[in-house]
Structures are given as structure tokens and as C-alpha cells.
Amino acid sequence: MPSSPTAEIAGLYRYPVKGLSPEPLPRVALRTGQTLPADRRYAIENGPSGFDPEAPQWMPKTQFLMLMRNERLAGLNSRFEDATNLLTIRKDGQLVASGDLETAAGRTAIENYIAENFVSELRGPPKILSGRDHSFSDVARKVVSIINLSSLRAIEAMLGGAAVHPLRFRANLYAKGWPAWYELDLLGQTLAIGEARLKVVKRIVRCTAVNVDPVTAERDLEIPPAIMRGLGHMDCGVYAEVIAGAEIGVGDRISREPPKPM
């Protein structure tokens, strides 16, 4: 790449329960080889999947409730407390369910709410899953997902000016300052954020989950086809692996680390 523009972290988010609300973080400690703390720590099984919490293995997202098929999840506002493992779910501002996800009673409270309110979308009894330090990511490796805000502005132009809420893309890190689509050329490159280092390992192929508005829970746009028409692929954003851990925060500078001399 002929130039190496820098960017800035505009937002940091984690998703403690796959498919439920993003949680903004002002700062976070990254650990080598790990996701953001508690990111996708839990998932809601949609019918028996065979997941073994004692020997957790990656499974496709179709085994769980998720926005690609279950957009009504976006109408729930959830919060997870690390100290107590308490998940609270609100709908239209009202508390509808809460429970400690590390206890049978707490998981049952959440499962009962899902069972009663997502009947038509369930293939079997919903079950809260977790397993050691497993992350229910869309990919098998433990990664941090990165979205370039300028690329979202380019998508808005592809859609004829329709507003695209960044949280449609459910990223961990939102970057501002890069040109549109710059991130797609970072494959194999190392990003420096203070003392932290992240190696970009994969482009993110977008599914129909990004068509769901995170505020209204309506499936109101056709984003992947628009990207395909404009660019010939459906990639937006990248996955990166943490290769050197450190604390990062909103406002921190992101730069591409020069290749080491041979």
C-alpha cells in the first residue's frame, strides 16, 4: 500500500449474549489470542445443537437465535453485569426478564421469557449456552471485528442516501479517519493501538443481519446486494487477532505497523 493513513477509535462495543444488545465500552483490556472480555460469551440455543460446555466447539450461527433470522431480538434492550453475571432484558423501557446466567434459576428465567415470546421462531426449547472461555463468534477463531465508518458512508451513497446506523454491523471496534474501504486492503497487516497489536486475518462477508435497524428492529434495507452491485463482493469490515495485549480506548490512534525488515 503506498500510504498508511491513521485512524481513531470512534466506538468500542461488546455483545455478551449473541444476538442481543451491544454494550459500549470507554476502554477495554485486550488479551493476546482473546476476544473483548465477555464478547459473545453466551448464546441462545434454538433447539438442540449438541453443544458440549465441557468441550466447546465452534458451531454455525444458525444453531442460535440471531439477527439474520430473528430480527425481533433487536427490539430487546439487554445489559450484562460482569460482577454478578446478571442479565437484564427490557422491552419498550419495561423490565421483562432478568437472571444470573451462571445459575440454573437465572438461565431458566431468561429461557422462559424467550420461550413465551419467540414461539414461532423456535425449533425447540431455547437454552442459554456457555462454555469456559468459549466465544460464540461467527468465525471459529477468537477475533476483534473492525468497521471503518467511511465505508458505511460509502454504503449510504450506494443506497441512494439512506442512513446506515453503524450498529447494524455489530462490530467491536469502529474506526474513523480511514478512506472508504481502506480496511479491506489490510489483510495480513498489523495494527498498532498504543501497546496493543492486532493482526488483520479475514474480511467480513456480510449477511442479511445488517438489514435490520438496531433501533426499530425493522428489516428495512438491502445492504449486502448494494455492496455486491457496487464492489462485486459483499465484504465490509475485517476480523483481527490480538497478538499483543494492552488496554485500548475510545479516541486512541490506530496505525498500520510497518513490516519488519527481513
Secondary structure, 3 states (H helix, E strand, C coil): CCCCCCEEEEEEEECCECCCCCEECCEEECCCCCCCCCCCCEEEEECCCCCCCCCCCCCCHHHECCCCCCHHHHHEEEEEECCCCEEEEEECCEEEEEEECCCHHHHHHHHHHHHHHCHHHCCCCEEEECCCCCCCCCCCCCCEEEEEHHHHHHHHHHCCCCCCCHHHHCCCEEEECCCCCHHHHCCCCEEEECCEEEEEEEEEECCHHHHECCCCCCECCCHHHHHHHHHCCCEEEEEEEEEECCEEECCCEEEECCCCCC
